Amino acid sequence: MSAPSLRCPDCGATYADRWRCECGRPLDYAERPLPDGPAPDPGAFDTRDGLWSFDEFLPEAPAVSLGEGATPLVDAPDWDAQFKLEYVFPTGSFKDRGATTTLSRAAALGVDTVVEDSSGNAGAAIATYAARAGIDAEIYVPASVKDSKLRAIRRAGATPVKTAGPRQATTDACVEAVESGAGWYASHAWNPAFYAGTATFAYETALQRDWDAPDAVVLPLGHGTLFLGAYRGFRALLDAGWIDSMPRLLGAQAAGYAPVVEALHGAEAAAGANGVADGIQIPEPTRGDRIREAIAATDGDAVALDESAVESELAALHARGFYTEPTCAIAPAALRAYRERGVLDGDEDVVVPLTGSGLKT
């Protein structure tokens, strides 16, 4: 079994495998697979293989899977939107989309040990899929990681490594370990296989809407793994001729941890505090420039929300039967903010992913 090669979109260097380019930039796949024919009949599309049903778009083969994907897309009348229930994945978050493709690549390469850094959900997903693959895993986590997520990592047989200090300290410690030979970096922020997996969010959404893209998608925005995955997925669908237009991509960041908002609208727009949405407290996204490019390309935007907005939205979600974790509530909270600010009007067709289960809290 072999894995497809990688290329640096900045300097053009190509590699059989590497966690980042020698120039320091993140890598992408050297070739992007696209189907040749027209979009199939949505009513006849076979989704029994979950997200791997979209194999014509996927650069990896399904070596490691738990049947993930095909998450429900449901009407949410109180929000005048559709919610895609990403919290029903095997480990309770959308990160399983990237974990299955990342560990499938690791298996194809014959990796013995993977190493990852995470505030919780990605670490639990990588640990679980590593267990499925029979690959050892070390997961670097902040000392403040939630007990529920730490238990998920341990029970999958992975070794959690707690680090003191801010979230960036966890990444720094993990990178140092990788550079010293601790294992293969299964990073949800750096590894292009992860984004190939999160792109399936777009494929599923389009299929469930009979190949009709929404006008806008509102997504949580930390490292941008789902945000960029959605952009790449909808772009691939458009290039393949399976949809007719690109949705606007609208990001939701935590106040005080909103570098994309700051870059777009200044420091005042990003200021504040939000300790509730801990899953997206990322001060320096690895692919920040790519996130801004995706926003510009789709006439999108990004907004920062404080913790009171998230807490209020979380209560509303729970009261309507959507049992999500706190970080998940920031996207529907942002939907309200975008409408109040006139970024979205009442007639626009909007999809919002609910990204993490309340059972994790």
N, C-alpha and C positions, 0 to 999 in steps of 0.2 A: 504494500500500500504506500502511496506517495501523497504529498500535500502540494498544492499549487504554490508557485513562487510569489514573492512580494516585491513591491517597487516603492521607492520614495517619490511622492508626487512633487517634491521640491527640487531635488538634485538629480533624480532619474536613476539612481543606483538600484540594482536588483539583487535579491538574495533568495537562496533556497529557504532560509528561515532566519529570523533575527527579531528581537523584541523592539528595536528601534534602529533607524538608520545611523550610520557612522557620523552623519552630519547633525545628529541629535533630534531629527524630526520623526514623527510617527509614520509608519508604513501602511500601505494599502495593497490590495491584490494587484498583481501585474496585469491580469486580464479580468474583465467583468463579464460573467456569463449572462446571456439574454436569450429568451426563446425566439425562434424564427417565425413562427406562425401567429395568427391572430388569437385574441383572447378566447379561451374555451367557453362553452356554455356554462354559466355559473351554477345552474341547476344540476349539471352532470359532473361537476368538478369533484373528484374523489379526495376527501380530506382525512381519510383513515390513517394516514401517516403523519398527522398533525402538521406542524410547520414545515416538516420535510416534504410535504406534498408539493411544495413550490421548488422542487429540486432544479428546475430549469434556470432559476435565478441564483442558486446557491453554489458557491465555489468549493465547498467541502462535501464529503460523503457522510451519511449518518452512521458513524461508527459508535457513537455513545448517545443513547436516547432513552427517555422515560415517557415517551408518548406525548410530549409537550406541544402546545399550540392549540389552534382552533378555539381560542377563548371567546366567550359570548360577546356579542354586540347588542346592547339592549337600549330601549328608549328610556330617557330620563326626563319626563315631562316637567318636573319642577325646575330643571335647568335648561329646558328647551334645547336639548342636545341628545346625542347618543353616547353612552358610556361603554367602553370596551373593558371587560372585566379581567384585567391582567393578573389580578390577585388569586386566580384559581389555578395557577401553575403548580407543579409538584412541590416546589419549595415555598410557594406563597408569594412570588413576585415575578415581574417581567424579566428579571435577570436570567431566568432559565432559558430564555430565547438565545442569549449570548453564550451561556454555559454549555449548551448542547453542541453548538458549532465550535466553540473553543476547545472543548475536551475531545471532540471528534478530530480536530486538527492535531492535538497533542498525541492521540492514539495513533494517527497515521504516521506521525514522526517517530514513534517508538519511545515517547517520553516516559521516564520512571517517576519523576516527582515534579509537581507543579507548585508554583508559589504565587500568591495573590495578596493584594492589600485592599481592605474594604472596611466600610463602616458597619457592615452587617449583611445586607441582602446579597450582594455579589459574592461575598465570602461563603455564605451558606450555599449558594447555588454552585459555585465552583467546587466546594468540598463534596457536595452531594453527587455531582456528575463525575468527579474524580473517583469517588467510591464505586459508582456504577461501572467505571472503566477499569477498576483495579489499579489505579494510579495513586501514589502517595501525594498528600497535599499539606502545605504549610500556609496558613492564612494569617497575615499580619493585620491586626485590628487595633483601633484606639483603646486605651485603657477604659474609656467610658462606654464601650460597646454594650448594647442591651443584653441582658442575661439570656433572653429567649433566642437571640441570634447566635450567641456564643455556644449555647447548648446544641443548636442545630449543626454548627461546625464540628463540635467534639463528637457528637453522636454519629456523624458520617465517617468518623475515624481520622479526621484531619487534625493537625496540630495547630492550635491558635497561638499566636505570638503577640502578646499585648505590648503596646508602646505608649509611653507617656508623651504629653504635649499635644499640640494641635494636630488636625487631620493630616497635614502635610508631613509631619514627622513620621507618621505610619508609612506613607509612601516612600520617604527617604530611606527608612530602615529596610523596607522590602527591596528597593532597588539595590541597596548596598549588598544585601544577601544574594540577590540574583547575580550581580556582578562578580561576587566571590564564588559562584558556582553552586549555589544552594538548590537550583532547579530551574525549570522552564517557566518563564513569566507569563502566567495566564491572566494578564491584566485586562480588566474590563474597560480601562481607559486607553491602553496602548494597543492591544492586540486587534488586528483588523478582523479576525474571525468572529469576535464578539459583535461587531457592528453588522457583519453579514447575517448574524442571527437576529439582531433587533430589527433589521430591515423587514423581517417577515411580519412585523406588526402592520406594515403598510399593505403587504400582499393580502393578508387576511381581511383587513378592513375593506379593501377594494372589492374582494370577492363577496363578502357579506353584504355589500351594497350593490351587487350586480355590476361590478366594474365601473362604478360611478364614484369618483373621488369626492370627499366632502369639500366644502368651501374653505374650512379651516380645521386645524387640529391644535388643541391646547395641551401642552405637555410639561411635566416637571423638568427642570433644567439644572443639573449639577455638573457632572462630567460630560453630559450630553449624549450618553450612550443610546437612549431611546430617541432623543431629538434628532441626532444625526442618522440613526438607523431609519427613522421614519422618512427623513429627507432622501436618503439613498434609495429606500424602497419605492417611494412614490416616483422618484426620478427614473428608476429602472422600469417601472410600469409604464410611464409616459413614453420613454424611449422605445419600449417594446410595442407601443401602440395599444396597450390594454386599457389605458385610461386616456381621457381627452384633456385633462388639465391638472395642474399641481395645486394642492391645497396650500393656504397660508399656514406657516408654522409659527405658533405663538408660544413663547417660553414663559415658565413660572419659576422665579428664583426666590430664595430665602433672603429677606432683608438682612444686611450685614455680611452676606455671602453672595453677592450679586455682581460678579465682574463683567458679565455680558451686559447687564443693564447699565452699569457704570460706563462701559465703553460706548454704548449707544446714546445714553441720555445724561451722563454726568454723575458725579459722586452723590449729589443730593438725592437723586432718584433711587440710588442703591442703598441709601443709609437706613439705619434702624436695627432691629434685633429680631431674630427668629430662632429660638432654641428648640422649637417644636419639630420643624421640618429638618431633622438631623441627617436624613439620608442624602440631602443635596447641599450640605455645607462645604462646598468646594471653592476655595478662594482663587485657584488657578487651574481651570480646566485644561487638560492635556491638549485637546484639539479646539481651543477657544477660537482661533482664527477660522477654522472650518465651520464652527457654529455660527459665527457672524456672517460668513459667506452664505450659509443656508438661509439665514434670516433675510439677507438682502435679496437673494435669488427668488424668494417666495413672497416678497412684500410682507414679511413677518415682523415680529417684535419680541421684546422681552420685558417683563414687569417684575418688580420685587414686592413681596408681601410680608407683613409682620406676623407675629405669632397669633395675635388676636383674630386675624382674618382666617388663619388656618384652623384654629380651635373652633371657631363658629361654623366653618364649613364641615369640619369633621363631625360635629354634632348633627348637622343637617343630613349628612350622608348616612350616619348610623340610624337616624330616625326614619329614613326611607329604605332601609334594608341593605345598604351598601356597607358591609363591615370591613372597613379599611384601616390601615395604620395612618398615623398623623401626616407623614410626609406626602402620602397619596392625596391628601385633601387640598394641597396647594394648587393643583391644576384646576379643579372646579372653582376654587376661590378666585383664581386668575381669570377664569371665564367671566365671572361677575364683574371683575375690575375692568376687563377689556370692554365689556358692554357699557359700563358706566362712563368710561372715557371716550366712547364713540369709535373705538378701534373696530369693534364688531357691531353690526346693527341687528335688529330682531329677526331679519329675514334670512340670515346666513345659516347654512347647514354646518353644524359643528360636531366633531367627535372628540371625546376626552378619554384618555386611558386612566383607569384606576389601577395603580401600579403595585400596591402591596397590601397584604392581608392584615386585618386587625388581630388575627390570632398570633401575630408575631410580637404584639405589645404586651 
